Amino acid sequence: MTEQQKQHLKDLDHSIVWHPFTQMQDYVKENPLIITKGDGVYLEDIDGNRYIDGYASVWCNVHGHQVPQIDQAIKEQLDQIAHSTFLGASNIPAIQLAEKLVTCTPIGLNKVFYSDNGATAVEIALKMAFQYWQQCDKPRPEKNTFLHLTESYHGDTVGSISVGGIALFHQIYSPLLFPTTAVPVPHPYRCDHCNGSCNKACFDTLEDTLVKHADTLAAMIIEPLVQGAGGMLMHPQGYLKHAADLCKKHNVLFIVDEVATGFGRTGKMFACDNENVTPDILCLGKGLTGGYLPVAATLTTNEIYDAFLGEYTDMKTFFHGHTYTGNPLGCAAALATLNIFEEEHTLQKLQSKIACVTQRLTRFQNLKHVGNIRQCGFIIAIELVANRQDKTPYPFENRIGHQVCKLAQKNGLLLRPLANTLVLMPPFSITENEIEHMLNILYDAIHTVTESAS
């Protein structure tokens, strides 16, 4: 590609493309990052620069880029058919994937409803829970609201942001949203309950809230163990199990959003597996296809499914669907992704890499503007602060996290910050040498930016 052709693409990107979660007034002032190739844990841009994919292409790439087994599965399916409707019809990869998902998810989740991204998987879960209480054996139509955690993020559709809690993203849309109930996020570093010394008071707060509102709650929704876009906020041990048990006790459905935490990110196949939790509804996406194609799934129990059965004239049908539901190409990619977990013992091999990250993160404590280091399996977050002693955050307008990521990019590492929190979620195929290189780049970037900002 000639320099003239490259510049033409960059000009077009600046002039006609609108990027998500991006202030375009700033974006058009910078040289755009246009990715052209992927290979293992590396990405290459239009100018030939090579980067470690430190955020797994926003938390979805599992086994790396250009994985032969996944590539081949998509090519073979393309020789058969790329897409046909799933409305009242089916296809082979979707059936086979559903069987695989029922087998590998927590026991009791026996029904699979497909969609195409995490937000739609959540939207489906909310609608399922709402409709269930309208038409179950003993209907409770008054159970029509939802409980969620503050600083939660479940997507950007109107339903999913109604159960979200990040004002920065969602406050402007508040007139569009349905009312919900929220409990404070259990975040040991900045906890509303315990001031840095975890006494699990958040457990009692959750129970008090459920007792008070159980009669009107259709469901509680939670990101298990780690709240992603809120800043990789990591819950105290046992909170997930406690929430599941309370919901069961008080007859409130329990929805778990594993869009970001599923498929090995926490060190187990699903975050629920860490505390032996089986939710009533499970939302999956992102890593389901290894980061190749947009496929999501909402799994639920026989009991919830049965509430939607009846004569055609009973109007109990779940009136929800998407054009590309059960897309054969995406389902073929997902099947190949799950097969790799089994054939290559991905989770077993991941444990030594998790330990490697843990060991190499210790040196970051030497940086005086690193306030908190959080790790859950292969999810790593480093929160930067202006003052470590009193946990004073950097002013939002200083964009410290952004500055660190730009410098890291210059040195061969792609990251995307959550305000002052830096997030590392590389593909599982990364080697220990690559982990060390990735962390060295990040360490130097943090040191350079925070020292100059002091």
C-alpha positions as CSV (number, residue, x, y, z in Angstrom):
1,M,0.0,0.0,0.0
2,T,1.4,3.4,-1.0
3,E,1.7,6.3,1.4
4,Q,-0.9,8.1,-0.6
5,Q,-3.4,5.2,-0.2
6,K,-2.7,5.1,3.6
7,Q,-3.3,8.8,3.9
8,H,-6.5,8.5,2.0
9,L,-7.8,5.9,4.4
10,K,-6.8,8.0,7.4
11,D,-8.5,11.1,5.9
12,L,-11.7,9.1,5.3
13,D,-11.6,7.7,8.9
14,H,-11.4,11.2,10.2
15,S,-14.0,12.7,8.0
16,I,-16.8,10.1,7.9
17,V,-16.4,7.5,10.7
18,W,-17.9,8.0,14.2
19,H,-16.1,5.8,16.7
20,P,-17.7,4.5,20.0
21,F,-16.8,5.9,23.4
22,T,-14.6,8.4,21.6
23,Q,-14.6,12.2,21.7
24,M,-14.3,12.8,17.9
25,Q,-13.1,16.4,18.4
26,D,-9.9,15.0,19.9
27,Y,-9.7,11.9,17.7
28,V,-9.5,13.8,14.5
29,K,-6.4,15.7,15.8
30,E,-4.4,12.4,16.2
31,N,-2.9,10.0,13.7
32,P,-5.6,7.2,13.6
33,L,-4.7,3.7,14.6
34,I,-5.9,1.5,11.7
35,I,-5.3,-2.2,12.3
36,T,-4.6,-4.3,9.3
37,K,-3.3,-7.6,10.7
38,G,-3.3,-9.9,13.7
39,D,-1.0,-12.7,14.6
40,G,-1.1,-14.4,18.0
41,V,-1.0,-11.7,20.7
42,Y,0.1,-9.1,18.2
43,L,-1.7,-6.5,16.1
44,E,-0.2,-4.5,13.2
45,D,-1.3,-1.2,12.0
46,I,-1.4,0.4,8.5
47,D,2.0,1.9,9.0
48,G,3.6,-1.4,9.9
49,N,3.8,-0.8,13.6
50,R,3.4,-3.9,15.8
51,Y,1.7,-4.0,19.2
52,I,0.9,-6.5,21.9
53,D,-2.9,-6.7,22.2
54,G,-2.9,-5.9,25.9
55,Y,-6.7,-5.5,26.0
56,A,-7.6,-8.6,23.9
57,S,-9.4,-6.3,21.4
58,V,-11.6,-5.0,24.3
59,W,-11.7,-8.2,26.4
60,C,-13.0,-10.6,23.7
61,N,-9.9,-12.3,22.1
62,V,-9.2,-15.5,23.9
63,H,-6.7,-17.7,22.0
64,G,-5.0,-14.9,20.0
65,H,-5.4,-13.7,16.4
66,Q,-5.3,-16.0,13.3
67,V,-5.9,-19.2,15.3
68,P,-5.7,-22.0,12.7
69,Q,-8.5,-24.1,14.2
70,I,-11.0,-21.1,14.3
71,D,-10.0,-19.9,10.9
72,Q,-10.5,-23.3,9.4
73,A,-13.9,-23.8,11.2
74,I,-15.2,-20.5,9.7
75,K,-13.9,-21.4,6.2
76,E,-15.5,-24.8,6.3
77,Q,-18.8,-23.3,7.4
78,L,-18.6,-20.7,4.7
79,D,-18.5,-23.5,2.2
80,Q,-21.9,-24.6,3.5
81,I,-23.8,-21.4,4.4
82,A,-23.1,-18.1,6.0
83,H,-26.5,-17.3,7.4
84,S,-30.1,-18.3,7.5
85,T,-32.8,-17.2,9.9
86,F,-33.2,-18.7,13.3
87,L,-36.8,-17.6,13.6
88,G,-38.7,-20.9,13.6
89,A,-35.8,-22.6,11.9
90,S,-32.4,-23.9,13.0
91,N,-28.9,-24.7,11.8
92,I,-26.3,-27.3,12.7
93,P,-23.6,-25.2,14.3
94,A,-26.1,-23.4,16.5
95,I,-27.5,-26.7,17.7
96,Q,-24.1,-28.1,18.4
97,L,-23.0,-25.0,20.2
98,A,-26.1,-25.0,22.4
99,E,-25.2,-28.6,23.5
100,K,-21.7,-27.5,24.2
101,L,-22.8,-24.5,26.3
102,V,-25.2,-26.5,28.3
103,T,-22.4,-28.9,29.1
104,C,-19.7,-26.4,30.1
105,T,-21.8,-23.8,32.0
106,P,-23.1,-24.3,35.6
107,I,-25.4,-27.3,36.0
108,G,-29.1,-26.5,35.5
109,L,-28.8,-24.0,32.7
110,N,-30.5,-26.1,30.0
111,K,-31.9,-23.6,27.5
112,V,-30.0,-21.4,25.2
113,F,-31.3,-18.2,23.5
114,Y,-28.9,-16.6,21.0
115,S,-28.2,-13.0,20.2
116,D,-25.2,-11.0,18.9
117,N,-23.6,-9.0,21.8
118,G,-23.4,-8.7,25.5
119,A,-26.0,-5.9,25.8
120,T,-28.6,-7.9,23.9
121,A,-27.8,-10.9,26.0
122,V,-28.6,-8.8,29.1
123,E,-31.7,-7.2,27.5
124,I,-33.0,-10.7,26.8
125,A,-32.3,-11.8,30.4
126,L,-34.2,-8.8,31.8
127,K,-37.2,-9.4,29.5
128,M,-37.2,-13.1,30.4
129,A,-37.2,-12.4,34.1
130,F,-39.9,-9.8,33.8
131,Q,-42.2,-12.0,31.7
132,Y,-41.5,-15.0,33.8
133,W,-43.3,-13.4,36.8
134,Q,-46.2,-12.5,34.7
135,Q,-47.0,-16.0,33.5
136,C,-45.3,-18.6,35.9
137,D,-47.5,-21.1,37.7
138,K,-48.2,-18.6,40.5
139,P,-48.0,-15.2,38.7
140,R,-46.5,-12.3,40.7
141,P,-47.0,-9.3,38.3
142,E,-45.9,-6.9,41.1
143,K,-42.4,-8.3,40.8
144,N,-41.4,-6.0,37.9
145,T,-38.2,-4.1,39.0
146,F,-34.5,-5.0,39.2
147,L,-31.7,-4.8,41.7
148,H,-28.1,-4.0,40.6
149,L,-24.9,-2.7,42.0
150,T,-23.7,0.9,41.7
151,E,-20.8,1.3,39.1
152,S,-22.2,-1.6,37.2
153,Y,-22.1,-1.9,33.4
154,H,-24.2,-4.3,31.4
155,G,-24.2,-2.7,27.9
156,D,-25.6,0.3,26.2
157,T,-29.2,-0.6,25.1
158,V,-31.9,1.2,27.1
159,G,-32.7,-1.9,29.2
160,S,-29.1,-2.7,30.0
161,I,-28.2,0.9,31.0
162,S,-31.3,1.0,33.2
163,V,-29.5,-1.6,35.3
164,G,-26.2,0.1,34.9
165,G,-24.7,2.5,37.4
166,I,-22.0,4.5,35.7
167,A,-23.2,8.1,35.6
168,L,-20.5,9.1,33.1
169,F,-22.0,6.8,30.5
170,H,-25.6,6.8,31.4
171,Q,-26.8,9.9,33.2
172,I,-27.8,11.8,30.1
173,Y,-30.2,9.1,29.2
174,S,-31.9,8.9,32.6
175,P,-35.3,10.2,31.3
176,L,-35.4,7.1,29.0
177,L,-34.7,4.5,31.7
178,F,-37.0,2.4,33.9
179,P,-36.6,2.7,37.7
180,T,-34.4,0.3,39.5
181,T,-32.9,-0.3,43.0
182,A,-29.2,-0.2,43.6
183,V,-26.8,-1.3,46.3
184,P,-23.3,0.1,46.8
185,V,-20.6,-1.8,45.0
186,P,-18.4,-3.9,47.3
187,H,-15.1,-2.4,46.3
188,P,-12.5,-2.9,49.1
189,Y,-10.2,-0.1,47.8
190,R,-12.8,2.6,47.8
191,C,-15.6,1.0,49.8
192,D,-18.6,2.9,51.1
193,H,-18.9,0.4,54.0
194,C,-15.5,-0.3,55.5
195,N,-13.0,2.4,54.8
196,G,-10.3,0.1,53.5
197,S,-10.6,-2.6,56.2
198,C,-13.0,-5.1,54.8
199,N,-15.5,-6.3,57.4
200,K,-18.1,-7.5,54.8
201,A,-20.7,-4.9,55.9
202,C,-21.7,-4.9,52.2
203,F,-23.1,-8.4,52.8
204,D,-25.6,-7.0,55.3
205,T,-26.5,-4.1,53.1
206,L,-27.4,-6.4,50.3
207,E,-29.5,-8.6,52.6
208,D,-31.3,-5.6,54.0
209,T,-32.1,-4.3,50.5
210,L,-33.4,-7.7,49.4
211,V,-35.6,-8.1,52.4
212,K,-37.1,-4.6,51.9
213,H,-37.7,-4.9,48.1
214,A,-38.2,-8.7,47.5
215,D,-41.9,-8.4,46.8
216,T,-41.3,-6.1,43.9
217,L,-38.0,-7.4,42.5
218,A,-38.1,-9.6,39.4
219,A,-34.3,-10.2,39.6
220,M,-31.0,-9.1,40.7
221,I,-28.3,-8.7,38.1
222,I,-24.5,-8.8,38.8
223,E,-21.2,-8.9,37.1
224,P,-19.6,-11.8,39.1
225,L,-16.4,-11.2,41.0
226,V,-15.3,-8.2,38.8
227,Q,-17.2,-5.2,37.6
228,G,-15.6,-4.4,34.3
229,A,-16.2,-1.0,32.9
230,G,-16.7,0.4,36.4
231,G,-13.0,0.1,36.8
232,M,-12.3,-3.6,37.3
233,L,-13.8,-3.4,40.8
234,M,-13.2,-6.7,42.5
235,H,-15.6,-8.0,45.0
236,P,-14.6,-9.6,48.4
237,Q,-14.6,-13.4,48.4
238,G,-18.0,-14.9,49.0
239,Y,-20.1,-11.9,47.9
240,L,-21.3,-13.7,44.7
241,K,-22.4,-16.8,46.6
242,H,-24.0,-14.7,49.3
243,A,-26.0,-12.8,46.7
244,A,-27.1,-16.0,45.0
245,D,-28.2,-17.5,48.2
246,L,-30.1,-14.4,49.3
247,C,-31.9,-14.2,46.0
248,K,-33.0,-17.8,46.3
249,K,-34.1,-17.3,49.9
250,H,-36.2,-14.2,49.0
251,N,-37.6,-15.6,45.7
252,V,-35.8,-13.2,43.4
253,L,-34.3,-14.4,40.2
254,F,-30.5,-14.2,39.9
255,I,-29.0,-13.0,36.6
256,V,-25.2,-13.2,36.2
257,D,-23.6,-11.2,33.4
258,E,-20.4,-13.1,32.4
259,V,-19.9,-11.3,29.1
260,A,-16.5,-10.0,30.3
261,T,-15.6,-12.6,33.0
262,G,-16.6,-15.8,31.1
263,F,-14.4,-18.2,29.2
264,G,-11.4,-18.4,31.5
265,R,-10.8,-14.7,32.4
266,T,-11.0,-15.4,36.1
267,G,-8.9,-18.5,35.9
268,K,-11.9,-20.8,35.7
269,M,-14.2,-21.3,32.8
270,F,-16.8,-19.0,34.3
271,A,-16.6,-16.7,37.3
272,C,-19.5,-18.5,38.8
273,D,-17.4,-21.6,39.1
274,N,-15.1,-19.9,41.6
275,E,-18.0,-19.9,44.2
276,N,-20.1,-22.8,42.9
277,V,-23.0,-20.6,41.8
278,T,-25.7,-21.5,39.4
279,P,-27.7,-18.5,38.4
280,D,-31.2,-18.5,37.1
281,I,-30.1,-16.7,34.0
282,L,-26.5,-16.4,32.5
283,C,-25.4,-13.9,29.9
284,L,-22.5,-14.7,27.7
285,G,-20.7,-12.9,24.8
286,K,-17.2,-11.4,24.0
287,G,-14.9,-14.5,24.3
288,L,-17.6,-16.9,23.2
289,T,-16.3,-16.9,19.6
290,G,-12.7,-16.3,20.6
291,G,-13.1,-12.6,19.6
292,Y,-13.8,-13.5,16.0
293,L,-17.5,-12.8,15.4
294,P,-20.5,-11.2,17.2
295,V,-22.4,-14.1,19.0
296,A,-23.9,-13.9,22.4
297,A,-26.1,-16.3,24.4
298,T,-28.5,-16.1,27.3
299,L,-28.9,-19.4,29.2
300,T,-31.7,-20.2,31.6
301,T,-33.4,-23.0,33.5
302,N,-36.2,-25.4,32.6
303,E,-38.4,-23.7,35.1
304,I,-38.1,-20.3,33.5
305,Y,-38.4,-21.8,30.0
306,D,-41.5,-23.7,30.9
307,A,-43.3,-20.5,31.9
308,F,-43.3,-19.4,28.3
309,L,-45.0,-22.6,27.1
310,G,-48.7,-22.6,26.2
311,E,-51.2,-22.7,23.4
312,Y,-50.5,-20.2,20.6
313,T,-53.5,-18.1,21.7
314,D,-52.2,-17.9,25.3
315,M,-49.7,-15.4,24.0
316,K,-46.9,-16.7,26.3
317,T,-44.4,-16.6,23.5
318,F,-41.1,-14.8,24.1
319,F,-41.5,-12.1,21.5
320,H,-37.9,-11.2,21.1
321,G,-35.3,-11.9,18.4
322,H,-32.5,-10.6,16.2
323,T,-31.8,-11.0,12.5
324,Y,-28.5,-12.7,13.0
325,T,-29.6,-14.9,15.9
326,G,-27.8,-18.2,15.8
327,N,-25.5,-17.1,12.9
328,P,-23.8,-20.3,11.6
329,L,-20.4,-18.7,11.0
330,G,-20.3,-17.3,14.5
331,C,-21.5,-20.5,16.0
332,A,-18.8,-22.4,14.1
333,A,-16.2,-20.1,15.5
334,A,-17.6,-20.5,19.0
335,L,-17.5,-24.3,18.7
336,A,-13.8,-24.2,17.6
337,T,-13.0,-21.8,20.4
338,L,-14.5,-24.1,23.1
339,N,-12.8,-27.1,21.5
340,I,-9.4,-25.4,21.9
341,F,-10.1,-25.0,25.6
342,E,-10.4,-28.8,25.8
343,E,-7.8,-30.0,23.3
344,E,-5.1,-27.6,24.4
345,H,-5.9,-27.6,28.2
346,T,-6.0,-23.8,28.1
347,L,-7.2,-23.3,31.6
348,Q,-4.5,-25.5,33.1
349,K,-1.8,-23.8,31.1
350,L,-3.2,-20.4,32.1
351,Q,-2.5,-20.9,35.8
352,S,1.3,-20.5,35.5
353,K,0.7,-17.3,33.5
354,I,-1.6,-15.9,36.2
355,A,1.2,-16.6,38.7
356,C,3.7,-15.0,36.4
357,V,1.6,-11.8,36.3
358,T,1.1,-11.8,40.0
359,Q,4.9,-12.0,40.6
360,R,5.8,-9.4,38.1
361,L,3.2,-6.9,39.3
362,T,4.9,-6.5,42.7
363,R,7.4,-4.0,41.3
364,F,4.6,-1.7,40.4
365,Q,4.2,-1.0,44.1
366,N,7.4,1.0,43.9
367,L,5.6,3.6,41.7
368,K,4.3,6.3,44.1
369,H,1.3,7.1,42.0
370,V,0.0,3.5,41.8
371,G,-2.7,3.4,44.4
372,N,-4.1,-0.1,44.0
373,I,-3.3,-3.2,42.0
374,R,-6.2,-5.6,41.4
375,Q,-6.0,-9.0,39.9
376,C,-8.6,-11.8,39.4
377,G,-7.1,-14.5,37.3
378,F,-6.1,-13.0,34.0
379,I,-7.8,-9.7,34.7
380,I,-5.4,-7.0,35.9
381,A,-6.2,-3.4,36.9
382,I,-3.8,-0.7,38.1
383,E,-5.4,2.4,39.6
384,L,-3.4,5.6,39.4
385,V,-3.8,8.3,42.1
386,A,-2.5,11.8,42.6
387,N,-1.8,10.9,46.2
388,R,-1.4,7.4,47.5
389,Q,-1.9,8.2,51.2
390,D,-5.4,9.6,50.9
391,K,-6.3,7.9,47.6
392,T,-6.8,11.2,45.9
393,P,-7.7,10.5,42.2
394,Y,-6.2,12.5,39.3
395,P,-8.6,15.1,38.0
396,F,-10.7,13.6,35.2
397,E,-9.7,16.4,32.8
398,N,-6.0,15.5,33.2
399,R,-6.6,12.2,31.3
400,I,-3.7,10.5,33.1
401,G,-4.8,7.0,32.1
402,H,-5.1,8.1,28.4
403,Q,-1.6,9.6,28.5
404,V,-0.2,6.4,29.9
405,C,-1.9,4.4,27.2
406,K,-0.7,6.7,24.4
407,L,2.9,6.3,25.6
408,A,2.5,2.6,25.9
409,Q,1.1,2.5,22.3
410,K,4.2,4.4,21.1
411,N,6.3,1.6,22.7
412,G,4.3,-1.3,21.3
413,L,1.5,-2.1,23.7
414,L,-2.2,-1.4,23.1
415,L,-4.4,-0.6,26.1
416,R,-7.6,1.4,26.7
417,P,-8.0,3.0,30.2
418,L,-11.0,3.3,32.4
419,A,-10.3,6.9,33.5
420,N,-7.4,6.5,35.9
421,T,-7.5,2.7,35.9
422,L,-5.3,0.8,33.5
423,V,-6.6,-2.6,32.4
424,L,-4.6,-5.6,31.2
425,M,-6.5,-8.6,29.7
426,P,-4.2,-10.1,27.0
427,P,-5.1,-13.2,25.0
428,F,-4.4,-16.5,26.8
429,S,-1.8,-17.4,24.2
430,I,0.6,-14.8,25.5
431,T,4.0,-16.3,26.7
432,E,5.7,-15.5,30.0
433,N,8.4,-13.6,28.1
434,E,5.7,-11.5,26.3
435,I,4.0,-10.9,29.7
436,E,7.3,-9.5,31.1
437,H,7.7,-7.3,28.0
438,M,4.2,-6.1,28.2
439,L,4.5,-5.2,31.9
440,N,7.9,-3.5,31.3
441,I,6.3,-1.2,28.7
442,L,3.5,-0.4,31.1
443,Y,5.7,0.2,34.1
444,D,7.9,2.7,32.1
445,A,4.8,4.5,30.7
446,I,3.3,4.9,34.2
447,H,6.6,6.1,35.6
448,T,7.2,8.6,32.9
449,V,3.7,10.1,32.8
450,T,3.0,10.3,36.5
451,E,6.4,11.8,37.3
452,S,5.9,14.5,34.8
453,A,2.5,15.2,36.2
454,S,3.8,15.6,39.7
